[in-house]
Amino acid sequence: MKVQKPVHHRFQYLLEFKKTERKWHFPFLAALCIGSCLFIGYFLGKPNYGSLSSLGALTILYFTSAPITQRMVHLAVCAFGMVFSFTISLFFSFNAYAAGLSLGIVSFLAHFITSYFKIPPPGNFFFIMLAAMASTYQFDLEMIPTRVGLVAMGAILSCTFAFLYSVFIEKGEVFSIPRRRQFNKRRYTKFVESTIIGFFMMLTLIVGHLLKFENTYWISIAAVAIIQGRNFEHVRQRNMHRILGTFIGIGFAWLILLFDPAKIEMIIIITVLQFIIELLIVRNYGFAVIFITPLTILLTETGSLVHHQVENLMHARLLDTIIGSLIGLSAGFFLNHQQIINNLEKNIRYSYVQFKKLKK
């Protein structure tokens, strides 16, 4: 007979802080990479350029504990993947449905490749995130080289800082990044999982377009963040973390914007928030989301040439997160429902066999 856990035990994960071997060096390095792009853009009089290049600087979050040569190759490949995802989505941003389809294809490739090569967390997350953001930009063919170049420069800056950090500070001792437990999957499992993720990512943009939301990529980001769970229980926990963390984080963002900070002050706050997020993300996802929410809102304000109404911005952020979290929860159900995966695999195998027979 199954014993029911007390209610406070069932929700204990909301306040639980996990142990980690990650040192403060890496959060500082991540904050330095993001902050440097924003500061350079500000001092050159192009804060929107700094905001764009900071997206490429997120490459630093793929820093691994491998030997320096493997680590730098790994970072360079991830940088290329992020720029590639961003570029493809920019070209298809001329139409909401074409953008949704391109995001679905990029998400499929991102998950398939990262799972095939067993890329540790954050895995497919930032490839899909950049693709989702690019899909919602106003289409401007002449601006595509500039936008891609800025993201690429941010990625190059991160790789440079990572190399200097590895040579002069780390000196052979590496911190360990928690890895997911690896399971041997059948031949078509990765293909099925990638298809499910691609479909739901496409759905996030289409839903946002039909509801006439302004920043539909927030729906996509919320959904892909939830999908990162190891199993459905973990997906459900991340869903709760995401919604509650966003709700509290919006209040925090409102408090910051209440003082109407200047752009340079926003950049300093963003840099500090990035440091705090990297300290918390491996310990408690919900607490990290509390700081992720104001960071994304401040990034939007920093990179925008138009001042947005704070109340509208935060209301949209909360609504997008709730919808994205529910879509992510639905995707997580399919991804972790073994019977559905098995049936889809059988259909793919059958189609493949029939295709081979027709070729003969």
C-alpha positions in Angstrom: 0.0 0.0 0.0 1.4 3.4 -1.1 1.9 5.8 1.8 0.9 9.4 1.0 3.6 12.0 1.8 2.7 14.9 4.0 1.9 18.1 2.1 4.9 19.9 3.4 7.2 17.1 2.1 5.6 17.2 -1.3 6.4 20.9 -1.7 9.8 20.7 0.1 11.6 21.0 -3.3 10.4 24.7 -3.5 12.8 25.7 -0.7 15.4 23.0 -1.0 19.0 24.1 -1.8 21.2 21.4 -3.4 24.9 21.1 -2.8 27.2 22.0 -5.6 31.0 22.1 -6.2 30.7 25.1 -8.4 33.0 27.9 -7.1 32.2 31.6 -7.2 34.8 32.0 -10.0 32.4 30.8 -12.7 29.4 33.0 -11.8 31.9 36.0 -11.8 33.2 34.9 -15.3 29.6 34.6 -16.6 28.7 38.1 -15.2 31.9 39.5 -16.7 31.1 38.2 -20.2 27.5 39.5 -20.2 28.3 42.8 -18.5 31.2 43.5 -20.8 29.0 43.4 -23.9 26.5 45.7 -22.3 29.1 48.2 -21.1 30.8 48.3 -24.5 27.5 48.9 -26.2 26.6 51.7 -23.7 29.9 53.5 -24.0 29.8 53.3 -27.8 26.3 54.9 -27.7 24.7 51.7 -29.0 23.0 50.0 -26.0 20.8 47.9 -28.4 24.0 46.5 -30.0 25.3 45.6 -26.5 22.1 43.8 -25.7 22.3 41.8 -28.9 26.0 40.9 -28.4 25.2 39.8 -24.8 23.1 37.0 -26.3 26.2 35.5 -28.0 28.1 36.0 -24.7 25.8 33.3 -23.2 28.2 30.8 -24.9 30.2 31.0 -21.6 27.4 28.9 -19.9 28.6 25.9 -22.0 31.9 26.0 -20.1 32.9 22.4 -19.1 35.3 20.7 -16.8 37.1 19.0 -19.7 40.9 19.6 -20.4 41.5 23.0 -21.9 41.9 21.9 -25.6 38.6 19.9 -25.5 36.9 22.7 -23.5 37.8 25.4 -26.1 36.7 23.2 -29.0 33.5 22.5 -27.2 32.9 26.2 -26.6 33.7 27.1 -30.2 31.3 24.5 -31.5 28.5 25.7 -29.1 29.2 29.3 -30.2 28.8 28.3 -33.9 25.6 26.4 -33.1 24.1 29.4 -31.3 25.0 31.8 -34.1 23.7 29.3 -36.7 20.3 29.0 -34.8 20.0 32.8 -34.5 20.8 33.3 -38.2 18.4 30.7 -39.6 15.5 32.1 -37.5 16.3 35.7 -38.6 15.8 34.7 -42.2 12.4 33.2 -41.5 11.1 36.0 -39.3 9.2 37.7 -42.2 6.1 35.6 -41.4 4.8 34.2 -38.1 4.0 30.8 -39.4 7.3 30.5 -41.3 9.1 31.7 -38.1 7.2 29.0 -36.1 8.2 26.3 -38.6 11.9 27.4 -38.6 11.9 27.4 -34.8 10.5 23.9 -34.8 13.2 22.7 -37.2 16.0 24.4 -35.2 14.6 23.0 -32.0 14.5 19.5 -33.5 18.2 19.8 -34.6 19.3 21.4 -31.4 17.9 18.6 -29.2 18.9 15.8 -31.6 22.5 17.0 -31.8 23.0 17.9 -28.2 21.5 14.6 -27.0 23.4 12.6 -29.6 26.7 14.1 -28.4 25.6 14.1 -24.8 26.2 17.8 -24.3 25.8 18.6 -20.5 23.3 21.2 -19.2 22.3 23.7 -20.4 22.1 21.3 -23.4 19.6 22.5 -26.1 18.3 25.5 -24.1 20.3 28.5 -25.4 20.3 27.3 -29.0 16.5 27.2 -28.9 16.3 30.5 -26.9 18.3 32.5 -29.4 16.3 31.0 -32.3 13.0 31.9 -30.5 14.2 35.5 -30.0 15.4 35.9 -33.5 12.1 34.6 -34.8 10.2 37.5 -33.3 12.5 40.3 -34.5 11.1 42.6 -37.1 12.3 41.3 -40.4 14.9 43.5 -42.0 17.1 41.9 -44.6 19.8 44.7 -44.4 20.1 44.3 -40.6 20.7 40.5 -40.6 24.5 40.7 -41.1 24.7 43.3 -38.3 22.6 41.3 -35.9 24.5 38.1 -36.7 27.8 39.8 -36.4 27.0 41.3 -33.0 25.9 37.9 -31.6 29.0 36.3 -33.1 31.2 39.0 -31.4 29.6 38.3 -28.1 30.3 34.6 -28.5 34.0 35.3 -29.5 34.3 37.5 -26.4 33.1 34.7 -24.2 35.5 32.2 -25.7 38.3 34.7 -25.2 37.5 35.2 -21.5 37.1 31.4 -21.1 40.5 30.8 -22.5 42.2 33.5 -20.3 40.3 32.1 -17.3 41.5 28.6 -18.1 45.1 29.6 -18.5 45.7 32.1 -15.8 43.1 31.4 -13.0 42.0 27.8 -13.2 45.5 26.3 -13.6 44.4 22.7 -14.0 41.8 22.5 -11.2 38.3 22.4 -12.7 34.9 22.6 -11.1 32.4 20.0 -11.9 29.2 20.9 -13.6 26.3 18.5 -12.5 25.4 16.2 -15.4 22.2 14.4 -15.9 22.2 10.7 -15.5 22.7 9.2 -18.9 20.4 6.4 -20.1 21.0 4.2 -23.2 18.2 5.1 -25.6 16.9 3.0 -28.5 17.8 4.0 -32.0 14.7 6.2 -32.7 14.1 7.6 -29.2 16.3 10.8 -29.8 14.4 11.3 -33.1 11.0 11.0 -31.4 12.0 13.3 -28.6 13.4 15.9 -31.0 10.2 15.8 -33.0 8.0 16.4 -30.0 10.2 19.3 -28.8 10.2 20.8 -32.3 6.4 20.6 -32.6 5.8 22.2 -29.2 8.4 25.0 -29.8 6.6 25.7 -33.1 3.3 25.8 -31.2 4.6 28.4 -28.8 5.2 31.0 -31.5 2.0 30.3 -33.3 0.0 30.5 -30.1 1.7 33.8 -29.2 0.9 35.1 -32.7 -2.7 34.1 -32.6 -3.1 35.8 -29.2 -1.4 38.9 -30.6 1.4 39.0 -27.9 4.3 41.3 -28.5 7.2 39.3 -27.2 6.1 35.7 -28.0 9.7 34.4 -27.5 9.0 34.6 -23.7 6.4 31.8 -24.2 9.0 29.7 -26.0 11.7 30.4 -23.4 9.4 29.4 -20.6 8.3 26.2 -22.4 11.9 25.1 -23.2 13.0 25.8 -19.7 10.3 23.4 -18.3 11.1 20.7 -20.9 14.7 20.5 -19.4 13.3 18.3 -16.6 14.8 14.7 -16.2 11.3 13.1 -15.8 7.7 14.3 -15.6 7.9 14.9 -11.8 11.0 17.1 -12.4 9.1 18.8 -15.2 6.2 19.5 -12.9 8.5 20.9 -10.2 10.2 23.2 -12.7 6.8 24.3 -13.9 5.9 25.3 -10.4 9.3 26.9 -9.9 9.0 28.9 -13.1 5.5 30.3 -12.4 6.1 31.2 -8.7 9.6 32.5 -9.4 8.3 34.7 -12.2 5.5 36.1 -10.0 7.9 37.1 -7.2 10.5 38.3 -9.8 8.0 40.6 -11.4 7.5 42.3 -8.0 11.3 42.6 -7.7 11.5 44.1 -11.2 8.8 46.6 -10.4 10.7 47.6 -7.3 13.9 48.3 -9.3 12.1 50.2 -12.1 10.2 52.2 -9.5 13.4 54.2 -9.0 13.7 54.8 -12.8 17.4 53.8 -13.1 19.5 55.2 -15.9 20.8 52.7 -18.5 24.3 52.5 -16.9 22.7 51.7 -13.6 20.5 49.0 -15.3 23.7 47.5 -16.8 25.3 47.3 -13.4 22.2 45.7 -11.9 22.0 43.2 -14.8 25.7 42.2 -14.2 25.0 41.6 -10.5 21.9 39.7 -11.3 23.7 37.4 -13.7 26.3 36.6 -11.0 23.5 35.8 -8.5 21.6 33.6 -11.0 24.7 31.5 -11.8 25.2 31.0 -8.0 21.6 29.9 -7.5 20.8 28.0 -10.8 22.5 24.8 -9.7 21.1 25.0 -6.1 17.5 26.0 -6.5 15.9 26.7 -9.9 12.9 28.6 -8.4 15.1 31.1 -6.5 17.2 31.6 -9.7 14.0 32.4 -11.7 13.2 35.2 -9.1 16.4 37.0 -10.4 16.1 35.8 -14.1 12.7 37.7 -14.4 14.0 41.2 -13.6 17.2 40.5 -15.6 15.2 39.8 -18.8 12.9 42.8 -18.2 15.9 45.1 -17.6 17.6 43.6 -20.7 14.6 44.5 -22.7 14.6 48.1 -21.4 18.4 48.4 -21.8 18.4 47.3 -25.5 15.3 49.2 -26.4 15.3 52.7 -27.9 11.7 53.1 -26.7 10.7 53.4 -23.1 8.0 50.7 -22.3 5.3 51.0 -19.7 6.5 49.0 -16.7 3.0 47.6 -15.8 2.4 46.4 -19.4 5.8 44.9 -19.6 5.5 42.9 -16.4 1.9 41.9 -17.1 2.9 40.5 -20.5 5.9 38.7 -18.9 3.8 36.9 -16.3 1.1 35.9 -18.9 3.7 34.7 -21.4 5.4 32.7 -18.7 2.2 31.0 -17.5 1.2 30.0 -21.1 4.7 28.9 -21.9 4.9 26.8 -18.7 1.7 25.1 -19.5 2.9 24.3 -23.0 6.2 23.0 -21.6 4.3 20.9 -19.1 2.3 19.4 -21.9 5.5 18.7 -23.9 7.0 17.1 -20.8 4.1 14.8 -20.4 4.6 13.4 -23.9 8.4 13.3 -23.6 8.1 11.2 -20.4 5.2 9.0 -21.3 7.0 5.8 -22.4 3.9 4.3 -24.1 3.6 7.3 -26.4 7.3 7.2 -27.2 7.2 3.4 -27.9 4.2 3.8 -30.3 5.8 6.7 -32.2 9.1 4.7 -32.5 7.1 1.7 -33.9 5.5 4.0 -36.5 8.8 5.5 -37.5 10.4 2.0 -37.9 7.5 0.8 -39.9 7.7 3.8 -42.2 11.4 3.4 -42.6 11.0 -0.3 -43.6 8.3 0.5 -46.1 10.4 3.3 -47.6 13.4 0.9 -48.1 11.0 -1.7 -49.8 9.8 1.0 -52.2 13.4 1.9 -53.1 14.1 -1.7 -54.0 
